[in-house]
Amino acid sequence: MIGCVIRRAVFASAALCTALYGFAWGQKGHDVTAYIAEQHLTEVTAEAVGRVLDGMSPVYWANWLDNASHTPEYAYSKTWHYKNVDADKTYLTQPQAPDGDVVTAVRYNIGVLSDPAKSHEEQALAMKMLVHLVGDMHQPMHMGHATDLGGNRVKVRYFGRDTNLHSIWDSNLLESAHRWSYTEWQQQIDRMDDAEGVVAVGGNLDDWARRTQEVAARVYDETPDGSSLSYNQVARWAPVIEEQLVLGGRRLAHILNSIYDPGYTHRKNPSDF
């Protein structure tokens, strides 16, 4: 009887770990992305977002979808957190995922938010999803190989602990680089000047995703299976993580400003994302 209880506990623990490995950036990274976006909303957009979210901040909902995707109601969104590009494929030649991916999901939710015929409930759900998924699209391992489940099967050691490549990119590298709150992260890294900000939001979703996939390719090249990572790798990748978080936040703000503020200087037609 005791053996059965132990086995059930082990299996439950393994299932929990598997679920957690699917999370992008971990909670802190998603909070940072959402907060950066919030700081770059125009006044008109901020009011509109507040209405859609019933007065709650985008940060409040930044991590909601990671849990929701594991419930029956939102199980359809499980594949929406990533877009795999295998080593022998390119962004353009990789077959499309039949149930959708992070790029198609972001584009879909932009469409919902841009459609005045959609109900408040539909738009609120789309907003909660969009805030999370734009963050996912900038986590390199969420543009990783299908063959290794986005780095989940690439075994590495991190400061002497057995783990995997996806897991350390979710949270370990970020938290090892800086022990800041999400507001401190924004204050320290969100420092693009106006010209840099314009460049950061140029292009469309495919351009942004392709760039993240290029980062993922570098991560794979420098972190083969069995790698041992510590201080050198934290120093190597911290600037990349910081840049990806800033890009994710600025681009999320750009999407929302384009949807809600006709007077937004850099407005893009939402259908062109």
C-alpha positions as CSV (number, residue, x, y, z in Angstrom):
1,M,0.0,0.0,0.0
2,I,2.8,2.4,1.0
3,G,4.6,1.5,-2.3
4,C,1.5,2.5,-4.3
5,V,1.2,5.8,-2.5
6,I,4.9,6.6,-3.2
7,R,4.6,5.6,-6.9
8,R,1.5,7.9,-7.2
9,A,3.4,10.7,-5.6
10,V,6.3,10.2,-8.0
11,F,4.1,10.2,-11.0
12,A,2.3,13.3,-9.9
13,S,5.6,15.1,-9.3
14,A,6.8,14.1,-12.8
15,A,3.5,15.3,-14.3
16,L,3.9,18.6,-12.5
17,C,7.5,19.0,-13.7
18,T,6.4,18.3,-17.3
19,A,3.7,21.0,-17.1
20,L,6.1,23.5,-15.6
21,Y,8.7,22.9,-18.3
22,G,6.1,24.2,-20.8
23,F,6.0,27.6,-19.2
24,A,7.8,30.4,-21.0
25,W,10.0,32.8,-19.1
26,G,8.5,31.6,-15.9
27,Q,6.3,34.0,-13.9
28,K,8.9,36.7,-13.6
29,G,9.6,37.0,-17.3
30,H,6.0,37.3,-18.2
31,D,5.4,39.9,-15.6
32,V,8.3,41.9,-16.9
33,T,7.1,41.7,-20.5
34,A,3.6,42.8,-19.5
35,Y,4.8,45.6,-17.3
36,I,7.2,47.0,-20.0
37,A,4.2,47.0,-22.4
38,E,2.1,48.8,-19.8
39,Q,4.6,51.6,-19.6
40,H,4.4,52.2,-23.3
41,L,0.6,52.3,-23.8
42,T,-0.8,55.6,-24.9
43,E,-3.4,57.2,-22.7
44,V,-6.2,56.1,-25.1
45,T,-4.9,52.6,-25.3
46,A,-4.4,52.3,-21.5
47,E,-8.1,53.3,-21.0
48,A,-9.3,50.8,-23.6
49,V,-7.2,47.9,-22.1
50,G,-8.5,48.8,-18.7
51,R,-12.1,48.5,-19.9
52,V,-11.4,45.1,-21.6
53,L,-9.7,43.7,-18.5
54,D,-12.3,45.2,-16.1
55,G,-9.8,47.5,-14.5
56,M,-7.1,44.9,-13.9
57,S,-3.5,45.3,-15.1
58,P,-2.0,43.3,-18.0
59,V,0.5,42.1,-15.4
60,Y,-2.3,40.5,-13.4
61,W,-3.1,38.2,-16.3
62,A,0.4,37.8,-17.7
63,N,0.8,34.1,-16.5
64,W,-2.9,33.1,-16.5
65,L,-2.7,31.1,-19.8
66,D,0.1,28.8,-18.6
67,N,-2.4,27.3,-16.0
68,A,-5.5,27.7,-18.2
69,S,-4.0,25.7,-21.1
70,H,-3.9,22.6,-18.8
71,T,-7.7,22.8,-18.0
72,P,-10.3,21.1,-20.2
73,E,-11.9,24.5,-21.1
74,Y,-8.8,25.9,-22.7
75,A,-6.9,22.7,-23.7
76,Y,-7.2,23.8,-27.3
77,S,-4.5,26.4,-26.6
78,K,-1.8,24.0,-25.5
79,T,0.1,24.3,-28.8
80,W,-0.4,28.0,-28.9
81,H,2.6,28.7,-26.6
82,Y,5.4,27.8,-29.2
83,K,6.3,27.4,-32.8
84,N,8.8,24.7,-33.4
85,V,11.5,24.9,-36.1
86,D,13.6,21.8,-36.4
87,A,17.3,21.9,-37.1
88,D,16.9,20.6,-40.7
89,K,14.1,23.1,-41.4
90,T,13.8,26.9,-41.7
91,Y,11.1,29.1,-40.4
92,L,9.4,29.0,-43.8
93,T,9.9,25.2,-44.6
94,Q,8.8,23.9,-41.1
95,P,5.3,22.3,-41.5
96,Q,2.5,24.2,-39.9
97,A,1.2,22.7,-36.6
98,P,-2.4,21.5,-37.2
99,D,-3.7,22.9,-34.0
100,G,-2.0,26.3,-34.3
101,D,1.2,27.8,-32.9
102,V,2.2,30.9,-31.1
103,V,2.4,33.1,-34.2
104,T,-1.0,32.0,-35.5
105,A,-2.5,32.4,-32.0
106,V,-1.2,35.9,-31.6
107,R,-2.5,36.8,-35.0
108,Y,-5.9,35.3,-34.2
109,N,-6.2,37.2,-30.9
110,I,-5.3,40.5,-32.5
111,G,-8.2,39.8,-34.9
112,V,-10.6,39.3,-32.0
113,L,-9.5,42.5,-30.3
114,S,-9.8,44.4,-33.5
115,D,-13.4,43.3,-34.2
116,P,-16.0,45.5,-32.6
117,A,-18.6,42.8,-33.1
118,K,-16.9,40.5,-30.6
119,S,-18.4,40.4,-27.1
120,H,-16.7,41.8,-24.0
121,E,-16.1,38.2,-22.8
122,E,-14.4,37.3,-26.1
123,Q,-12.3,40.3,-26.1
124,A,-11.2,39.9,-22.5
125,L,-10.1,36.3,-23.2
126,A,-8.2,37.4,-26.3
127,M,-6.5,40.1,-24.3
128,K,-5.4,37.7,-21.5
129,M,-4.1,35.3,-24.2
130,L,-2.3,38.0,-26.2
131,V,-0.4,39.4,-23.2
132,H,1.0,36.0,-22.4
133,L,1.6,34.7,-26.0
134,V,3.6,37.7,-27.1
135,G,5.9,36.9,-24.2
136,D,6.1,33.3,-25.3
137,M,7.1,34.3,-28.8
138,H,10.2,36.0,-27.4
139,Q,11.5,33.0,-25.3
140,P,14.0,31.3,-27.6
141,M,13.2,27.7,-26.5
142,H,9.6,28.3,-27.6
143,M,10.9,28.6,-31.1
144,G,13.1,25.4,-30.5
145,H,13.1,22.0,-32.2
146,A,10.0,19.8,-32.2
147,T,12.4,16.8,-32.1
148,D,13.5,17.7,-28.5
149,L,10.3,19.4,-27.4
150,G,11.8,22.8,-27.4
151,G,14.9,21.8,-25.5
152,N,13.1,19.7,-22.9
153,R,15.0,16.6,-24.0
154,V,18.4,18.4,-24.1
155,K,19.9,17.4,-20.8
156,V,22.2,19.8,-19.1
157,R,23.7,20.6,-15.7
158,Y,23.1,24.0,-14.2
159,F,25.4,24.8,-11.3
160,G,25.8,21.1,-10.7
161,R,22.1,20.3,-10.9
162,D,20.6,18.0,-13.5
163,T,18.0,19.8,-15.6
164,N,17.2,20.5,-19.2
165,L,17.8,23.4,-21.7
166,H,14.1,24.5,-21.8
167,S,13.9,24.7,-18.1
168,I,16.9,26.9,-17.6
169,W,15.6,29.4,-20.2
170,D,12.3,29.6,-18.5
171,S,13.6,31.0,-15.2
172,N,17.0,29.9,-14.1
173,L,19.1,32.1,-16.3
174,L,16.9,35.1,-15.7
175,E,16.8,34.7,-12.0
176,S,20.6,34.0,-11.8
177,A,21.3,37.2,-13.8
178,H,19.3,39.6,-11.5
179,R,17.1,39.1,-8.4
180,W,14.9,42.0,-9.2
181,S,11.2,42.5,-9.0
182,Y,9.3,42.9,-12.3
183,T,9.2,46.6,-11.8
184,E,12.9,46.8,-11.1
185,W,13.5,44.7,-14.3
186,Q,11.6,47.3,-16.3
187,Q,13.4,50.2,-14.7
188,Q,16.8,48.8,-15.4
189,I,16.5,47.3,-18.9
190,D,13.7,49.3,-20.7
191,R,16.0,52.1,-21.8
192,M,15.7,52.3,-25.6
193,D,15.8,55.8,-27.1
194,D,13.1,56.8,-29.6
195,A,15.0,55.7,-32.7
196,E,15.7,52.3,-31.1
197,G,12.1,51.9,-30.1
198,V,10.9,52.5,-33.7
199,V,13.3,49.8,-35.0
200,A,12.3,47.4,-32.3
201,V,8.6,47.4,-33.5
202,G,9.4,47.2,-37.2
203,G,8.2,44.3,-39.2
204,N,5.4,41.8,-38.5
205,L,4.8,38.8,-36.3
206,D,6.7,36.5,-38.7
207,D,9.7,38.8,-38.7
208,W,9.7,38.9,-34.9
209,A,9.3,35.1,-34.5
210,R,12.0,34.4,-37.1
211,R,14.4,36.6,-35.1
212,T,13.7,34.6,-31.9
213,Q,14.2,31.4,-33.9
214,E,17.7,32.7,-34.9
215,V,18.4,33.2,-31.2
216,A,17.3,29.7,-30.5
217,A,19.6,28.3,-33.1
218,R,22.6,30.0,-31.4
219,V,21.5,28.6,-28.0
220,Y,21.4,25.1,-29.5
221,D,24.8,25.6,-31.1
222,E,26.4,26.7,-27.8
223,T,24.6,24.3,-25.5
224,P,24.7,20.7,-26.8
225,D,23.3,17.8,-24.8
226,G,25.3,17.2,-21.7
227,S,26.6,20.8,-21.3
228,S,27.5,22.1,-17.9
229,L,26.5,25.7,-17.3
230,S,27.3,28.2,-14.6
231,Y,28.6,31.7,-14.2
232,N,30.1,32.0,-17.7
233,Q,26.8,31.1,-19.4
234,V,24.8,33.4,-17.1
235,A,27.0,36.3,-18.2
236,R,26.8,35.2,-21.9
237,W,23.0,35.0,-22.1
238,A,21.8,37.7,-19.6
239,P,22.1,40.5,-22.3
240,V,20.1,38.3,-24.7
241,I,17.4,37.7,-22.2
242,E,17.2,41.3,-21.3
243,E,16.8,42.3,-25.0
244,Q,14.2,39.6,-25.6
245,L,12.1,40.9,-22.7
246,V,12.3,44.5,-23.9
247,L,11.4,43.5,-27.4
248,G,8.5,41.5,-26.2
249,G,7.1,44.3,-24.1
250,R,7.7,47.0,-26.7
251,R,6.0,44.9,-29.4
252,L,3.0,44.0,-27.2
253,A,2.5,47.8,-26.5
254,H,2.9,48.4,-30.3
255,I,0.2,45.9,-31.1
256,L,-2.2,47.3,-28.5
257,N,-1.6,50.9,-29.5
258,S,-2.2,50.0,-33.1
259,I,-5.5,48.3,-32.2
260,Y,-6.9,51.0,-29.9
261,D,-5.4,54.4,-30.6
262,P,-6.1,55.9,-34.1
263,G,-3.7,58.7,-33.2
264,Y,-0.8,56.5,-32.3
265,T,2.3,57.8,-34.2
266,H,3.6,54.4,-35.3
267,R,0.2,52.8,-35.9
268,K,0.0,49.6,-38.0
269,N,-3.1,48.2,-39.4
270,P,-3.9,45.3,-37.1
271,S,-4.6,43.0,-40.0
272,D,-1.0,43.6,-41.2
273,F,0.6,42.0,-38.2
